[in-house]
Amino acid sequence: MIKIIDLHCDTIGEALAGADLVGGNPAGNIDLERLRNGGVYAQVFACFISSEVPQDSAFRRTMEMVNSIHRLCSDNPALFRLAAGASDFERSRSYKGVFALIAVENGYAIENDLKNLELLKQQHVCYMTLTHSKHLPWAASSGESTGPVTGLTAFGRELIRLMNELGMIIDVSHVHGTTFRDAVKMSKKPLIASHSNTRALCDIPRNLSDDQIRAIADNGGMIGVNFFPGFLENAYAEALKTNCSDLFAEIDKIETAHLDDPVEKNRAMQAFGRELQIRMQGFPVPATRIIDHISHIADIAGVDHAGFGSDFDGVPALPTGISGSDCYPLLLEDMRLRGFSAEDIRKISGENFLRVLKANSA
């Protein structure tokens, strides 16, 4: 049996807005039924915090999301079980529900305070994405081409050391090349790019060069391939710039306009997604493009370093034929047709991430 582990989704934001992950979430990409139908063994729920949130409330707002994942598991123990590390999977081999893991997306969440990082670990956060789309005082983001920060500052390097010590996986998705260079050089444990693709197949700053892919492999880490067409296909990415630049300029405004109203924020983001899909109808991207990126990682670095990082409920569009977490049988069949062995598919689907999780816990 293939056990799927998806390294990244933003569904917890929808749950805070009232989405029912147990009874059904038709407006989103993930709910219990689709997780089961997709064969998802474990789902990493990312707690995303925008850099537009006032700095002094970022940690509190992040903890609200973290606590909501704890509640999802405590209220539905037969359906969702929290996994803090690899040992939790070992102890619960007979569990029939879906394992839930917690991640934090954007180091902005810790408010430049390493004590907050320690508190996140105490709440069983398994990884933290160092940056999002904007530079932090201690780390540069791929989302900005200019700025005062280059790579990791002394604080950023201390954070890497502490994450290794705590057993929290370092996630380099979204980071600038200089931050990537410093993080890979410093980390003594395998790191991940939880939801990133290959620059060879889609040449955007958000994606990874072949040299970066090899560096992650040399570190013992892995890459979760993102399902957003704008990270999968060059033509789509170029069309986004032409057709939707004004839309993307509104995202920060949505964040600031609805800081304390997750319901209205969710409605605004869904409207954003619908408008983007209308504008991009002429640029379909097939689901097979996901496996193209996985195949490229496997060719460059080996099958031990590829996985799935869908970014469900965090992206405004998906490839043709993909609507949610019930898609994995389709993707696994594509891998079989391309000649991936059963062992290869097991590794890519989940075993690679379990290896990284175990190595960070040691």
C-alpha positions as CSV (number, residue, x, y, z in Angstrom):
1,M,0.0,0.0,0.0
2,I,1.3,3.4,-1.0
3,K,1.2,5.9,1.9
4,I,1.0,9.5,0.7
5,I,2.5,12.3,2.8
6,D,1.8,15.8,1.5
7,L,4.4,18.2,2.9
8,H,2.4,21.4,2.6
9,C,-1.2,22.7,2.5
10,D,-2.8,26.0,3.8
11,T,-6.1,24.4,4.6
12,I,-6.0,25.4,8.3
13,G,-6.7,29.0,7.3
14,E,-10.0,27.8,5.7
15,A,-10.8,25.8,8.9
16,L,-10.4,29.0,10.9
17,A,-12.9,30.6,8.5
18,G,-15.4,27.8,9.3
19,A,-14.6,25.1,6.7
20,D,-15.5,21.6,8.0
21,L,-12.6,19.3,7.3
22,V,-14.5,16.3,8.7
23,G,-17.9,16.8,7.2
24,G,-16.8,18.2,3.9
25,N,-15.0,21.3,2.5
26,P,-16.3,21.6,-1.1
27,A,-15.0,25.2,-1.5
28,G,-11.5,24.0,-0.8
29,N,-9.1,21.3,-1.8
30,I,-8.8,19.2,1.4
31,D,-11.3,17.4,3.7
32,L,-11.4,14.0,5.3
33,E,-13.2,12.2,2.5
34,R,-10.8,13.4,-0.2
35,L,-7.7,12.6,2.0
36,R,-9.0,9.1,2.3
37,N,-9.9,8.7,-1.3
38,G,-6.4,10.0,-2.2
39,G,-4.7,7.5,0.1
40,V,-3.2,10.3,2.2
41,Y,-1.5,8.8,5.2
42,A,-0.3,12.1,6.7
43,Q,-0.9,15.8,5.9
44,V,1.3,18.6,6.9
45,F,-0.9,21.6,7.8
46,A,1.1,24.8,7.4
47,C,0.3,27.8,9.6
48,F,1.0,30.7,7.2
49,I,1.5,34.2,8.7
50,S,1.7,37.1,6.3
51,S,4.4,39.7,6.8
52,E,1.6,42.3,6.5
53,V,0.4,41.2,9.9
54,P,1.5,43.7,12.7
55,Q,4.8,42.3,14.0
56,D,3.7,42.3,17.6
57,S,0.7,40.0,16.9
58,A,2.4,37.6,14.5
59,F,3.2,35.0,17.1
60,R,-0.2,35.1,18.7
61,R,-2.0,34.7,15.4
62,T,0.3,31.8,14.4
63,M,-0.5,30.1,17.7
64,E,-4.2,30.4,17.0
65,M,-3.6,28.3,13.9
66,V,-1.4,25.8,15.7
67,N,-4.0,25.4,18.4
68,S,-6.7,24.8,15.8
69,I,-4.8,21.8,14.5
70,H,-4.5,20.5,18.0
71,R,-8.3,20.9,18.4
72,L,-8.9,19.1,15.0
73,C,-7.1,16.1,16.4
74,S,-8.4,16.2,20.0
75,D,-12.0,16.6,18.8
76,N,-11.7,13.8,16.2
77,P,-9.2,11.2,17.6
78,A,-10.4,8.4,15.4
79,L,-10.1,10.6,12.2
80,F,-7.0,12.8,12.8
81,R,-4.0,12.1,15.0
82,L,-1.2,14.6,15.7
83,A,2.3,13.4,14.8
84,A,5.1,15.3,16.3
85,G,7.9,13.2,14.9
86,A,8.8,9.9,13.2
87,S,8.4,7.9,16.5
88,D,4.6,8.8,16.5
89,F,4.2,6.9,13.2
90,E,6.0,3.9,14.6
91,R,3.9,3.8,17.8
92,S,0.6,4.1,15.8
93,R,1.1,1.7,12.9
94,S,-2.5,0.4,13.2
95,Y,-4.1,3.8,13.2
96,K,-6.7,4.1,10.4
97,G,-7.2,7.8,10.4
98,V,-5.0,10.6,8.9
99,F,-1.9,11.8,10.7
100,A,-1.7,15.6,11.0
101,L,1.6,17.4,11.3
102,I,2.1,21.1,12.1
103,A,4.4,23.5,10.2
104,V,4.8,27.2,10.3
105,E,5.2,29.2,7.1
106,N,7.3,32.3,7.4
107,G,9.9,33.0,10.1
108,Y,8.1,36.3,10.6
109,A,6.0,34.3,13.0
110,I,8.6,34.2,15.8
111,E,8.8,38.1,16.0
112,N,12.6,37.9,15.9
113,D,12.6,36.0,19.2
114,L,14.2,32.6,19.5
115,K,12.2,31.9,22.6
116,N,9.1,31.8,20.4
117,L,10.8,29.3,18.2
118,E,11.2,27.1,21.2
119,L,7.5,27.5,22.1
120,L,6.6,26.4,18.6
121,K,8.6,23.3,19.0
122,Q,6.9,22.6,22.3
123,Q,3.6,22.7,20.4
124,H,5.0,20.0,18.0
125,V,5.7,22.2,15.0
126,C,7.8,19.9,12.8
127,Y,9.2,22.4,10.3
128,M,9.4,26.2,9.7
129,T,9.7,27.9,6.4
130,L,12.4,30.5,6.9
131,T,10.8,33.3,4.8
132,H,7.8,34.0,2.7
133,S,7.6,36.6,-0.1
134,K,9.3,39.4,1.7
135,H,12.7,39.8,3.4
136,L,13.0,39.5,7.1
137,P,15.6,41.4,9.2
138,W,17.6,38.2,9.4
139,A,16.9,36.3,6.1
140,A,16.4,37.2,2.4
141,S,13.4,36.1,0.4
142,S,13.2,35.0,-3.2
143,G,10.1,37.3,-3.5
144,E,12.3,40.4,-3.4
145,S,15.2,41.1,-5.7
146,T,16.6,44.0,-3.7
147,G,16.9,44.8,0.0
148,P,19.3,45.3,2.8
149,V,19.6,41.6,3.8
150,T,21.9,39.2,2.0
151,G,21.6,35.6,3.2
152,L,21.4,35.0,6.9
153,T,22.5,37.5,9.5
154,A,24.1,36.4,12.8
155,F,20.6,36.0,14.2
156,G,19.6,33.9,11.3
157,R,22.6,31.6,11.7
158,E,21.8,31.2,15.4
159,L,18.2,30.3,14.4
160,I,19.5,27.5,12.1
161,R,21.7,26.2,14.9
162,L,18.8,26.2,17.3
163,M,16.4,24.5,14.8
164,N,18.9,21.7,14.4
165,E,19.2,21.4,18.2
166,L,15.4,21.4,18.7
167,G,14.8,18.8,15.9
168,M,12.7,21.3,13.9
169,I,13.2,20.8,10.1
170,I,14.5,23.8,8.2
171,D,12.4,24.6,5.1
172,V,14.0,26.6,2.4
173,S,11.0,27.1,0.1
174,H,10.6,30.9,-0.6
175,V,14.1,31.8,0.4
176,H,16.6,33.9,-1.7
177,G,19.6,32.1,-3.1
178,T,21.9,33.7,-0.6
179,T,19.7,32.5,2.3
180,F,19.6,29.0,0.7
181,R,23.4,29.0,0.5
182,D,23.9,29.9,4.1
183,A,21.2,27.5,5.4
184,V,22.5,24.5,3.5
185,K,26.1,25.3,4.6
186,M,25.1,25.6,8.3
187,S,22.5,22.9,8.8
188,K,23.9,19.7,10.3
189,K,20.6,17.9,9.6
190,P,18.6,17.3,6.5
191,L,16.5,20.2,5.4
192,I,13.6,20.4,2.9
193,A,12.0,22.6,0.3
194,S,8.5,21.7,1.3
195,H,6.7,23.2,-1.7
196,S,9.1,24.2,-4.5
197,N,9.7,23.1,-8.1
198,T,12.6,23.0,-10.5
199,R,13.9,26.0,-12.3
200,A,15.0,23.9,-15.3
201,L,11.3,23.3,-16.1
202,C,9.9,26.6,-14.9
203,D,12.4,29.4,-14.7
204,I,11.3,31.6,-11.9
205,P,13.1,32.8,-8.7
206,R,10.8,30.8,-6.5
207,N,12.0,27.5,-8.0
208,L,15.2,25.6,-7.4
209,S,18.2,25.5,-9.7
210,D,19.8,22.1,-10.4
211,D,22.8,23.1,-8.2
212,Q,20.4,23.8,-5.4
213,I,18.6,20.5,-5.9
214,R,22.0,18.7,-5.7
215,A,22.9,20.7,-2.5
216,I,19.6,19.5,-0.8
217,A,20.4,16.0,-1.8
218,D,24.0,16.3,-0.5
219,N,22.5,17.5,2.8
220,G,20.3,14.4,2.9
221,G,17.1,16.5,2.4
222,M,14.2,16.5,0.0
223,I,11.9,18.6,-2.1
224,G,8.1,18.5,-2.1
225,V,6.8,19.4,-5.6
226,N,4.2,22.3,-5.6
227,F,1.1,21.8,-7.7
228,F,0.6,25.5,-8.7
229,P,0.7,25.9,-12.5
230,G,2.7,29.1,-12.1
231,F,5.5,27.1,-10.6
232,L,5.1,24.2,-13.1
233,E,5.1,25.7,-16.5
234,N,7.0,28.6,-18.1
235,A,4.2,29.7,-20.4
236,Y,1.7,29.9,-17.5
237,A,4.2,31.8,-15.4
238,E,4.7,34.4,-18.2
239,A,1.0,34.7,-18.8
240,L,0.4,35.4,-15.1
241,K,2.7,38.4,-15.3
242,T,0.7,39.8,-18.3
243,N,-2.8,38.9,-17.2
244,C,-2.8,39.0,-13.4
245,S,-0.1,41.4,-12.1
246,D,-2.9,43.7,-10.9
247,L,-4.5,40.9,-9.0
248,F,-1.4,39.9,-7.2
249,A,-0.9,43.5,-6.1
250,E,-4.2,43.1,-4.1
251,I,-3.1,40.2,-2.0
252,D,-1.4,42.3,0.7
253,K,-4.4,44.5,0.8
254,I,-6.6,41.5,1.4
255,E,-4.4,40.5,4.3
256,T,-4.5,43.9,6.0
257,A,-8.2,44.6,5.3
258,H,-9.3,41.4,7.1
259,L,-6.7,40.9,9.9
260,D,-9.4,39.9,12.4
261,D,-12.0,38.4,10.1
262,P,-10.9,35.1,8.7
263,V,-14.3,34.5,7.1
264,E,-14.1,37.7,5.0
265,K,-10.4,37.1,4.3
266,N,-11.3,33.6,3.0
267,R,-14.1,34.9,0.8
268,A,-11.8,37.6,-0.6
269,M,-9.1,35.0,-1.4
270,Q,-11.6,32.7,-3.1
271,A,-12.8,35.6,-5.2
272,F,-9.2,36.3,-6.1
273,G,-8.8,32.7,-7.2
274,R,-11.9,32.7,-9.3
275,E,-10.9,35.8,-11.1
276,L,-7.4,34.5,-11.8
277,Q,-8.8,31.2,-13.2
278,I,-11.1,33.2,-15.5
279,R,-8.1,35.2,-16.8
280,M,-5.9,32.1,-17.2
281,Q,-8.4,29.8,-19.0
282,G,-6.3,29.9,-22.2
283,F,-3.3,28.4,-20.5
284,P,-4.1,24.9,-19.3
285,V,-1.4,22.9,-17.5
286,P,-1.8,19.1,-17.4
287,A,-1.4,17.2,-14.2
288,T,1.4,15.2,-15.8
289,R,3.6,18.4,-15.4
290,I,3.8,17.6,-11.6
291,I,5.5,14.3,-12.4
292,D,7.8,16.1,-14.9
293,H,9.2,18.0,-12.0
294,I,9.5,14.9,-9.8
295,S,11.2,13.1,-12.6
296,H,13.7,16.0,-13.0
297,I,14.6,15.9,-9.3
298,A,15.0,12.2,-9.5
299,D,17.3,12.5,-12.6
300,I,19.4,15.3,-11.0
301,A,19.6,14.0,-7.4
302,G,17.9,10.6,-7.2
303,V,14.5,9.3,-6.1
304,D,15.5,9.7,-2.4
305,H,15.1,13.4,-2.6
306,A,11.6,14.0,-4.2
307,G,8.1,14.2,-2.7
308,F,4.8,15.9,-2.8
309,G,4.2,19.4,-1.4
310,S,0.9,20.3,-3.1
311,D,0.2,23.7,-1.5
312,F,-3.5,22.9,-1.6
313,D,-5.7,25.7,-0.4
314,G,-2.7,28.0,-0.7
315,V,-2.7,28.5,-4.5
316,P,-5.3,30.1,-6.6
317,A,-5.3,27.5,-9.4
318,L,-4.4,23.9,-10.1
319,P,-3.5,21.8,-13.1
320,T,-6.2,20.3,-15.3
321,G,-7.8,17.3,-13.5
322,I,-6.5,18.2,-10.1
323,S,-9.1,19.6,-7.6
324,G,-7.9,18.3,-4.3
325,S,-6.2,15.6,-2.2
326,D,-8.1,12.8,-3.9
327,C,-5.8,13.3,-7.0
328,Y,-2.9,11.1,-5.8
329,P,-4.0,7.8,-7.5
330,L,-3.8,9.7,-10.8
331,L,-0.3,11.0,-10.1
332,L,0.9,7.5,-8.9
333,E,-0.4,5.9,-12.1
334,D,1.5,8.5,-14.1
335,M,4.7,7.6,-12.2
336,R,4.1,3.9,-12.9
337,L,3.6,4.6,-16.6
338,R,6.9,6.4,-16.7
339,G,8.8,3.4,-15.3
340,F,9.2,4.4,-11.6
341,S,9.4,1.2,-9.6
342,A,7.1,0.4,-6.7
343,E,10.0,1.1,-4.3
344,D,10.6,4.5,-6.0
345,I,7.0,5.4,-5.7
346,R,6.9,4.5,-2.0
347,K,9.9,6.7,-1.4
348,I,8.6,9.7,-3.3
349,S,5.1,9.3,-1.8
350,G,6.1,9.4,1.8
351,E,9.2,7.4,2.9
352,N,11.6,10.2,2.0
353,F,9.9,12.7,4.3
354,L,9.8,10.1,7.1
355,R,13.5,9.6,6.7
356,V,14.1,13.4,7.0
357,L,11.8,13.7,9.9
358,K,13.6,10.8,11.7
359,A,17.0,12.3,11.0
360,N,16.0,15.6,12.5
361,S,14.6,13.9,15.6
362,A,17.8,12.1,16.3
